[in-house]
Amino acid sequence: MADVAYVNGWVGPLEQARVAVQDRGFLLGDGVYEVMRTYGGRIFEFDAHLDRLDQSLRRVRIRRPMARRALRDVVLELHRRSGYRDVRIYVQVTRGVAPRQHGFPRRARPTLVVWAEKIPAVKAAFAVRGVRVVTVADFRWGRCDIKAVGLLANVLAKQHALEAGAHDAVFVGADGAVREASTANVFIVRGKTLQTHPLGREILPGVSRGVVLEIARAAGIRVRETRFRFGTLRTADEVFLSSTMQQVLPVVRVDGHRIGTGRPGPVVMQLQALFAARAARTAAPGRSALRRPRRGS
């Protein structure tokens, strides 16, 4: 078993994968990406991730590096070659290799990088006990709906949270509205209502966010996609994060203030169970059409 990668047709060990120095993703952050994971050997919400990748590519005007079906085959073949039952899968597309200039190059070929790696260990206690978060002013660029590779603001916010003894940082806009965390979407529960920021340019349309909303509605939980302010976050009955790798993660303190009883509440625990059941039903059909590695690679 091993972590494996694909770079524009080359296939081999992840630690040997390389991209050109003049790749625009490296030089200018000119690219988009997706992160997926498997449950029981099956990719969770595969089509939803590919849909979002297509959307990101359209919005930044990067050509697809290959047909959607071929990309599915690349992902599935890398999963197979890794030998791991469960993997984290990273897909990145950049505008390609070209002399460094801001305008779009005329003839650059998009760079496609995919890798499959063993899922990093996650502290199980987080899901049971909950985590702490801190709030920070939102200083990101204005198109957070695009899953772009330029994540320096998120990196700085996450590091601020870690240095403050917290798990993540929650971005708050200039208008006082709570947007999302550096690595996840944010939900609150007030009374019997689940709330989260509406889709738009201020937040990423999280795949797991969509799943949470779907299973909540199916369970009869009242849902509102509406803006809420910093003060509402701190006084909510329950708070939680959602993301591909973190699933449904309870938050028990915000900026040191206790949320509810200081333990995961009934709604988040119900959603954790429903999310786990949804993950168990995941299926990822497909066949491989991946090229064999070149000799000497």
N, C-alpha and C positions, 0 to 999 in steps of 0.2 A: 504494500500500500504506500502511496506517495502523493504529494501535491503535484498537480500537472497543469501545464499552461499551453495556450495556443496564441501565436502572434502572427497574423497575416499568413497562415498556412503552415508555419513552423509549429511543431509539437514536441514537448519535452518536459523535463523537470522544471518546476516553478522557479527554482533558484538559478536556472540557466537562461530564463527568458530575458530578452533585451528589446529595447526600442531605440530608435535613432535619437541622437542629441537634438537634431532639428525638428523632431516631432512637435507639432503645435500644442499638443496636450501638455508636454513637458515645459515648453517655453512660455506659452500664453494661457494655459488652462483652457484651451479651445477644444472641449470635448464633453461628453456626457457619459453616464454610467448607470448600471443597475447592480443590485445585490440580491441574490436569491438564496434559498436554503431548501434542504430536503427534510422530510419526515418519513422514517421507515423506508428510505431509499427512493422517495418520490418527491418531485419538485413542487413546492407549495405555491399555488396561484401563478403558475408558469405563464399563462396567457396574459394575465394582468400585468406582469412585469415586462413582457415583450411589448404590450400595448403602450406602457408608459415610456419605454425606450424609444419606440417609434414617435411618440409625441414630442419627446425631448429633441430628437434628431430633426424633426420638422421645424421646431421653434428656433433652433440655432442654425438651420439650413445646412446641415451635414447630410451627405448622401448615405443611404444604407450601404454598409460594406458588403452585404450579401443578402440574398432573399431570406425572408423570415423562416421558412422551413429549413433552409440550410443552417441558419444560426441555431435553431432548435437542435439540429443534429450535432453541431459542434458541442453544445452544452451537454447533451446526453452522452456523447462519446467520451468527453473529458471526465464526466462522472464515472462512467464505466471503467476507464483506464486508471482512475485513482485507486480503485479497489475499496474505497470507503463506502459503507452503507449510507452514511449521512455526511453531507458536505455543505460548505458555503461556496457559492458560485459568484464570481465577480465578472462583469462584462463591461468593457469600456470601449467607446468609439471616439476617436479624435478626427480632426479635419485632415490629418496626415502630415507628411514630411515636406517642408518647403523652407526657403530662405526666410529669416525672421523679419516679418513685417506684419503690420496689423490687418491690412486688407486681405480678403480671401485670395488664396493662390488659385490660379486658373486650372492647373492640371494635377493638383495633389490628389492622391488616392487615400481614402479614409484608412486609418489604422484601426484594426480590431484586435483587442486583447481580451482573452477569456482565461480564467483559471478556476480550478476546483481544488479546494483544500479541506482538510479535516476541520470540522466545526470547533472553534475555540471553546474552551471550558467556560461555562457561565456559572456564577455562584447561585446555587439553587435557593439559598436563603433569601436572595433578593426578592424572588417571586412570593415568598411566604411572609417575610417580615416587612417588605417595602424598602424604598430607598429615599434619600434626601436629594433635593434639588435646590439650586439657587437661581435667582433671576438676574438677567443682564439686559442692558439696552440693545435693541436690535440694530446692529451696524452692518448687516449683510447687504448685498446688492439687491436691486428691486425686482428680480425675477426668481424668487425662491420656488416657484412652481416647476422650474426646469431642473432636472437632476444633473447639474453640471459638476465638473471635477474641481472647480475653483472653490475650495472649502476652507480657506485660511481663517475666515471669521468664525466658522464652526469649530475649527481646531483651537483657536484662542479661547473661545467660550468654554469649550470642554475642559481645557487645561485650567482655566480659572475655577471651574467647579471642582475639579480634582484637588487643587491646592487649598480649596475651602473645605475639604472633607466631604464633598457631595458627589453624587453619582453623575449628574448632568446639569446643564444650564438651560434655563427657559428664556427665550427671547421675548421681550416686551417692546412693542412699538412706541413711537413718539406720542401716539394718541392714548397710550396706556393699555392698549389691547394686548392680551396674551396671544402669542402666535404659535410657536412650537419649540421643542427643545433642539439642542445641537445635533442629536442623532435620532429623534423620534417625534411623533405627533403627541399633542397634549389633550387630555380629556378631563372634565370635572363632572361630579355628580352633585346636584343640589336638589334636596328633597327626593323626588322620584324621577328626576329628569337628567338625562345624560347630555352634556354640552361639549362642543368642540368648535374650533375656528372654522368658518366656511372656506370652501375652496376658492382660490384666487391667486394673485401673484405673491401674496405674503407667506404662503406655506407650500410645502411639498404635498402633492396628492398621494399620500402614503398608501401602499397596497394593503398593509395591515390595518390602517385607518379605515379603509373601505370595508374590510372584513368585519371589523368591530361594529361599525354602523349597521351592517347587514344582519349580523347575528343578534344585535341588541333589538332591532326592530322586530325580528322574527320571534324574539322572546317576549314581546309586549312591553319592552322598556321604552318610555317616551324619549325621543331624540330631538335635539335642536342643534342645527349647525348655525351658530351665531357668535358674534364677537362677545367676549367678556373681558373685564378689566382685571388688573393686577390685584385689587382688593378682593374681588370675587374669587380669584384663585386661592388666596390665603385663607378665606373663610368657607371654602367649599366643604361639603360633607366627605367627599372622596376625590382623589386626584390620581390619575395614572397616565403612563406613557404607552405608546404602541409603536412597534417597528418590526421589521422582518426577523431580526436576531433576538430582540427582547420580548417579543410577543405582547402580552398584556402585563405591564410592570407597575405595581402599586407605588405611589409616592406618599410617604407618611409625614414628611416635613418639607416646608418651603421657606427658605431663608431663615431656618431655625424655628419657624412657627409650626406647631403641631397641626396636622390635618385630621379632623374628626377625633377618633379615639386614640390616634397614634398607631393604629394597626390597619391592615387592609380591610375595607368595608365589604358589605354583602354584595353590592353591585359589581365591584371589581372581581370578587371571588367567583361570582356567577359567570362573568364574561371570560375569566381565565378558563373555566371548565368548558364553556361553549367553544372558545377558540381552540382548545386542545382537541375537542371532538371534531371540529372542522378540519384541523390539520391531519387527523387520523384518516379522514376520508379522501385525502389528496391523491391524485393520480397524475402521472406524466407520461402519456403514450408517445411513441416516436421511434424513429429508426435512424441509424447512423449513416452519414455520408462523408465523414471526416477523412481528409487525406492522411495517409501514413506519414510518419516523420521522415524527413530527408536523411539520407545517410550522413553520418558524421555530425549530426545535430544533437 
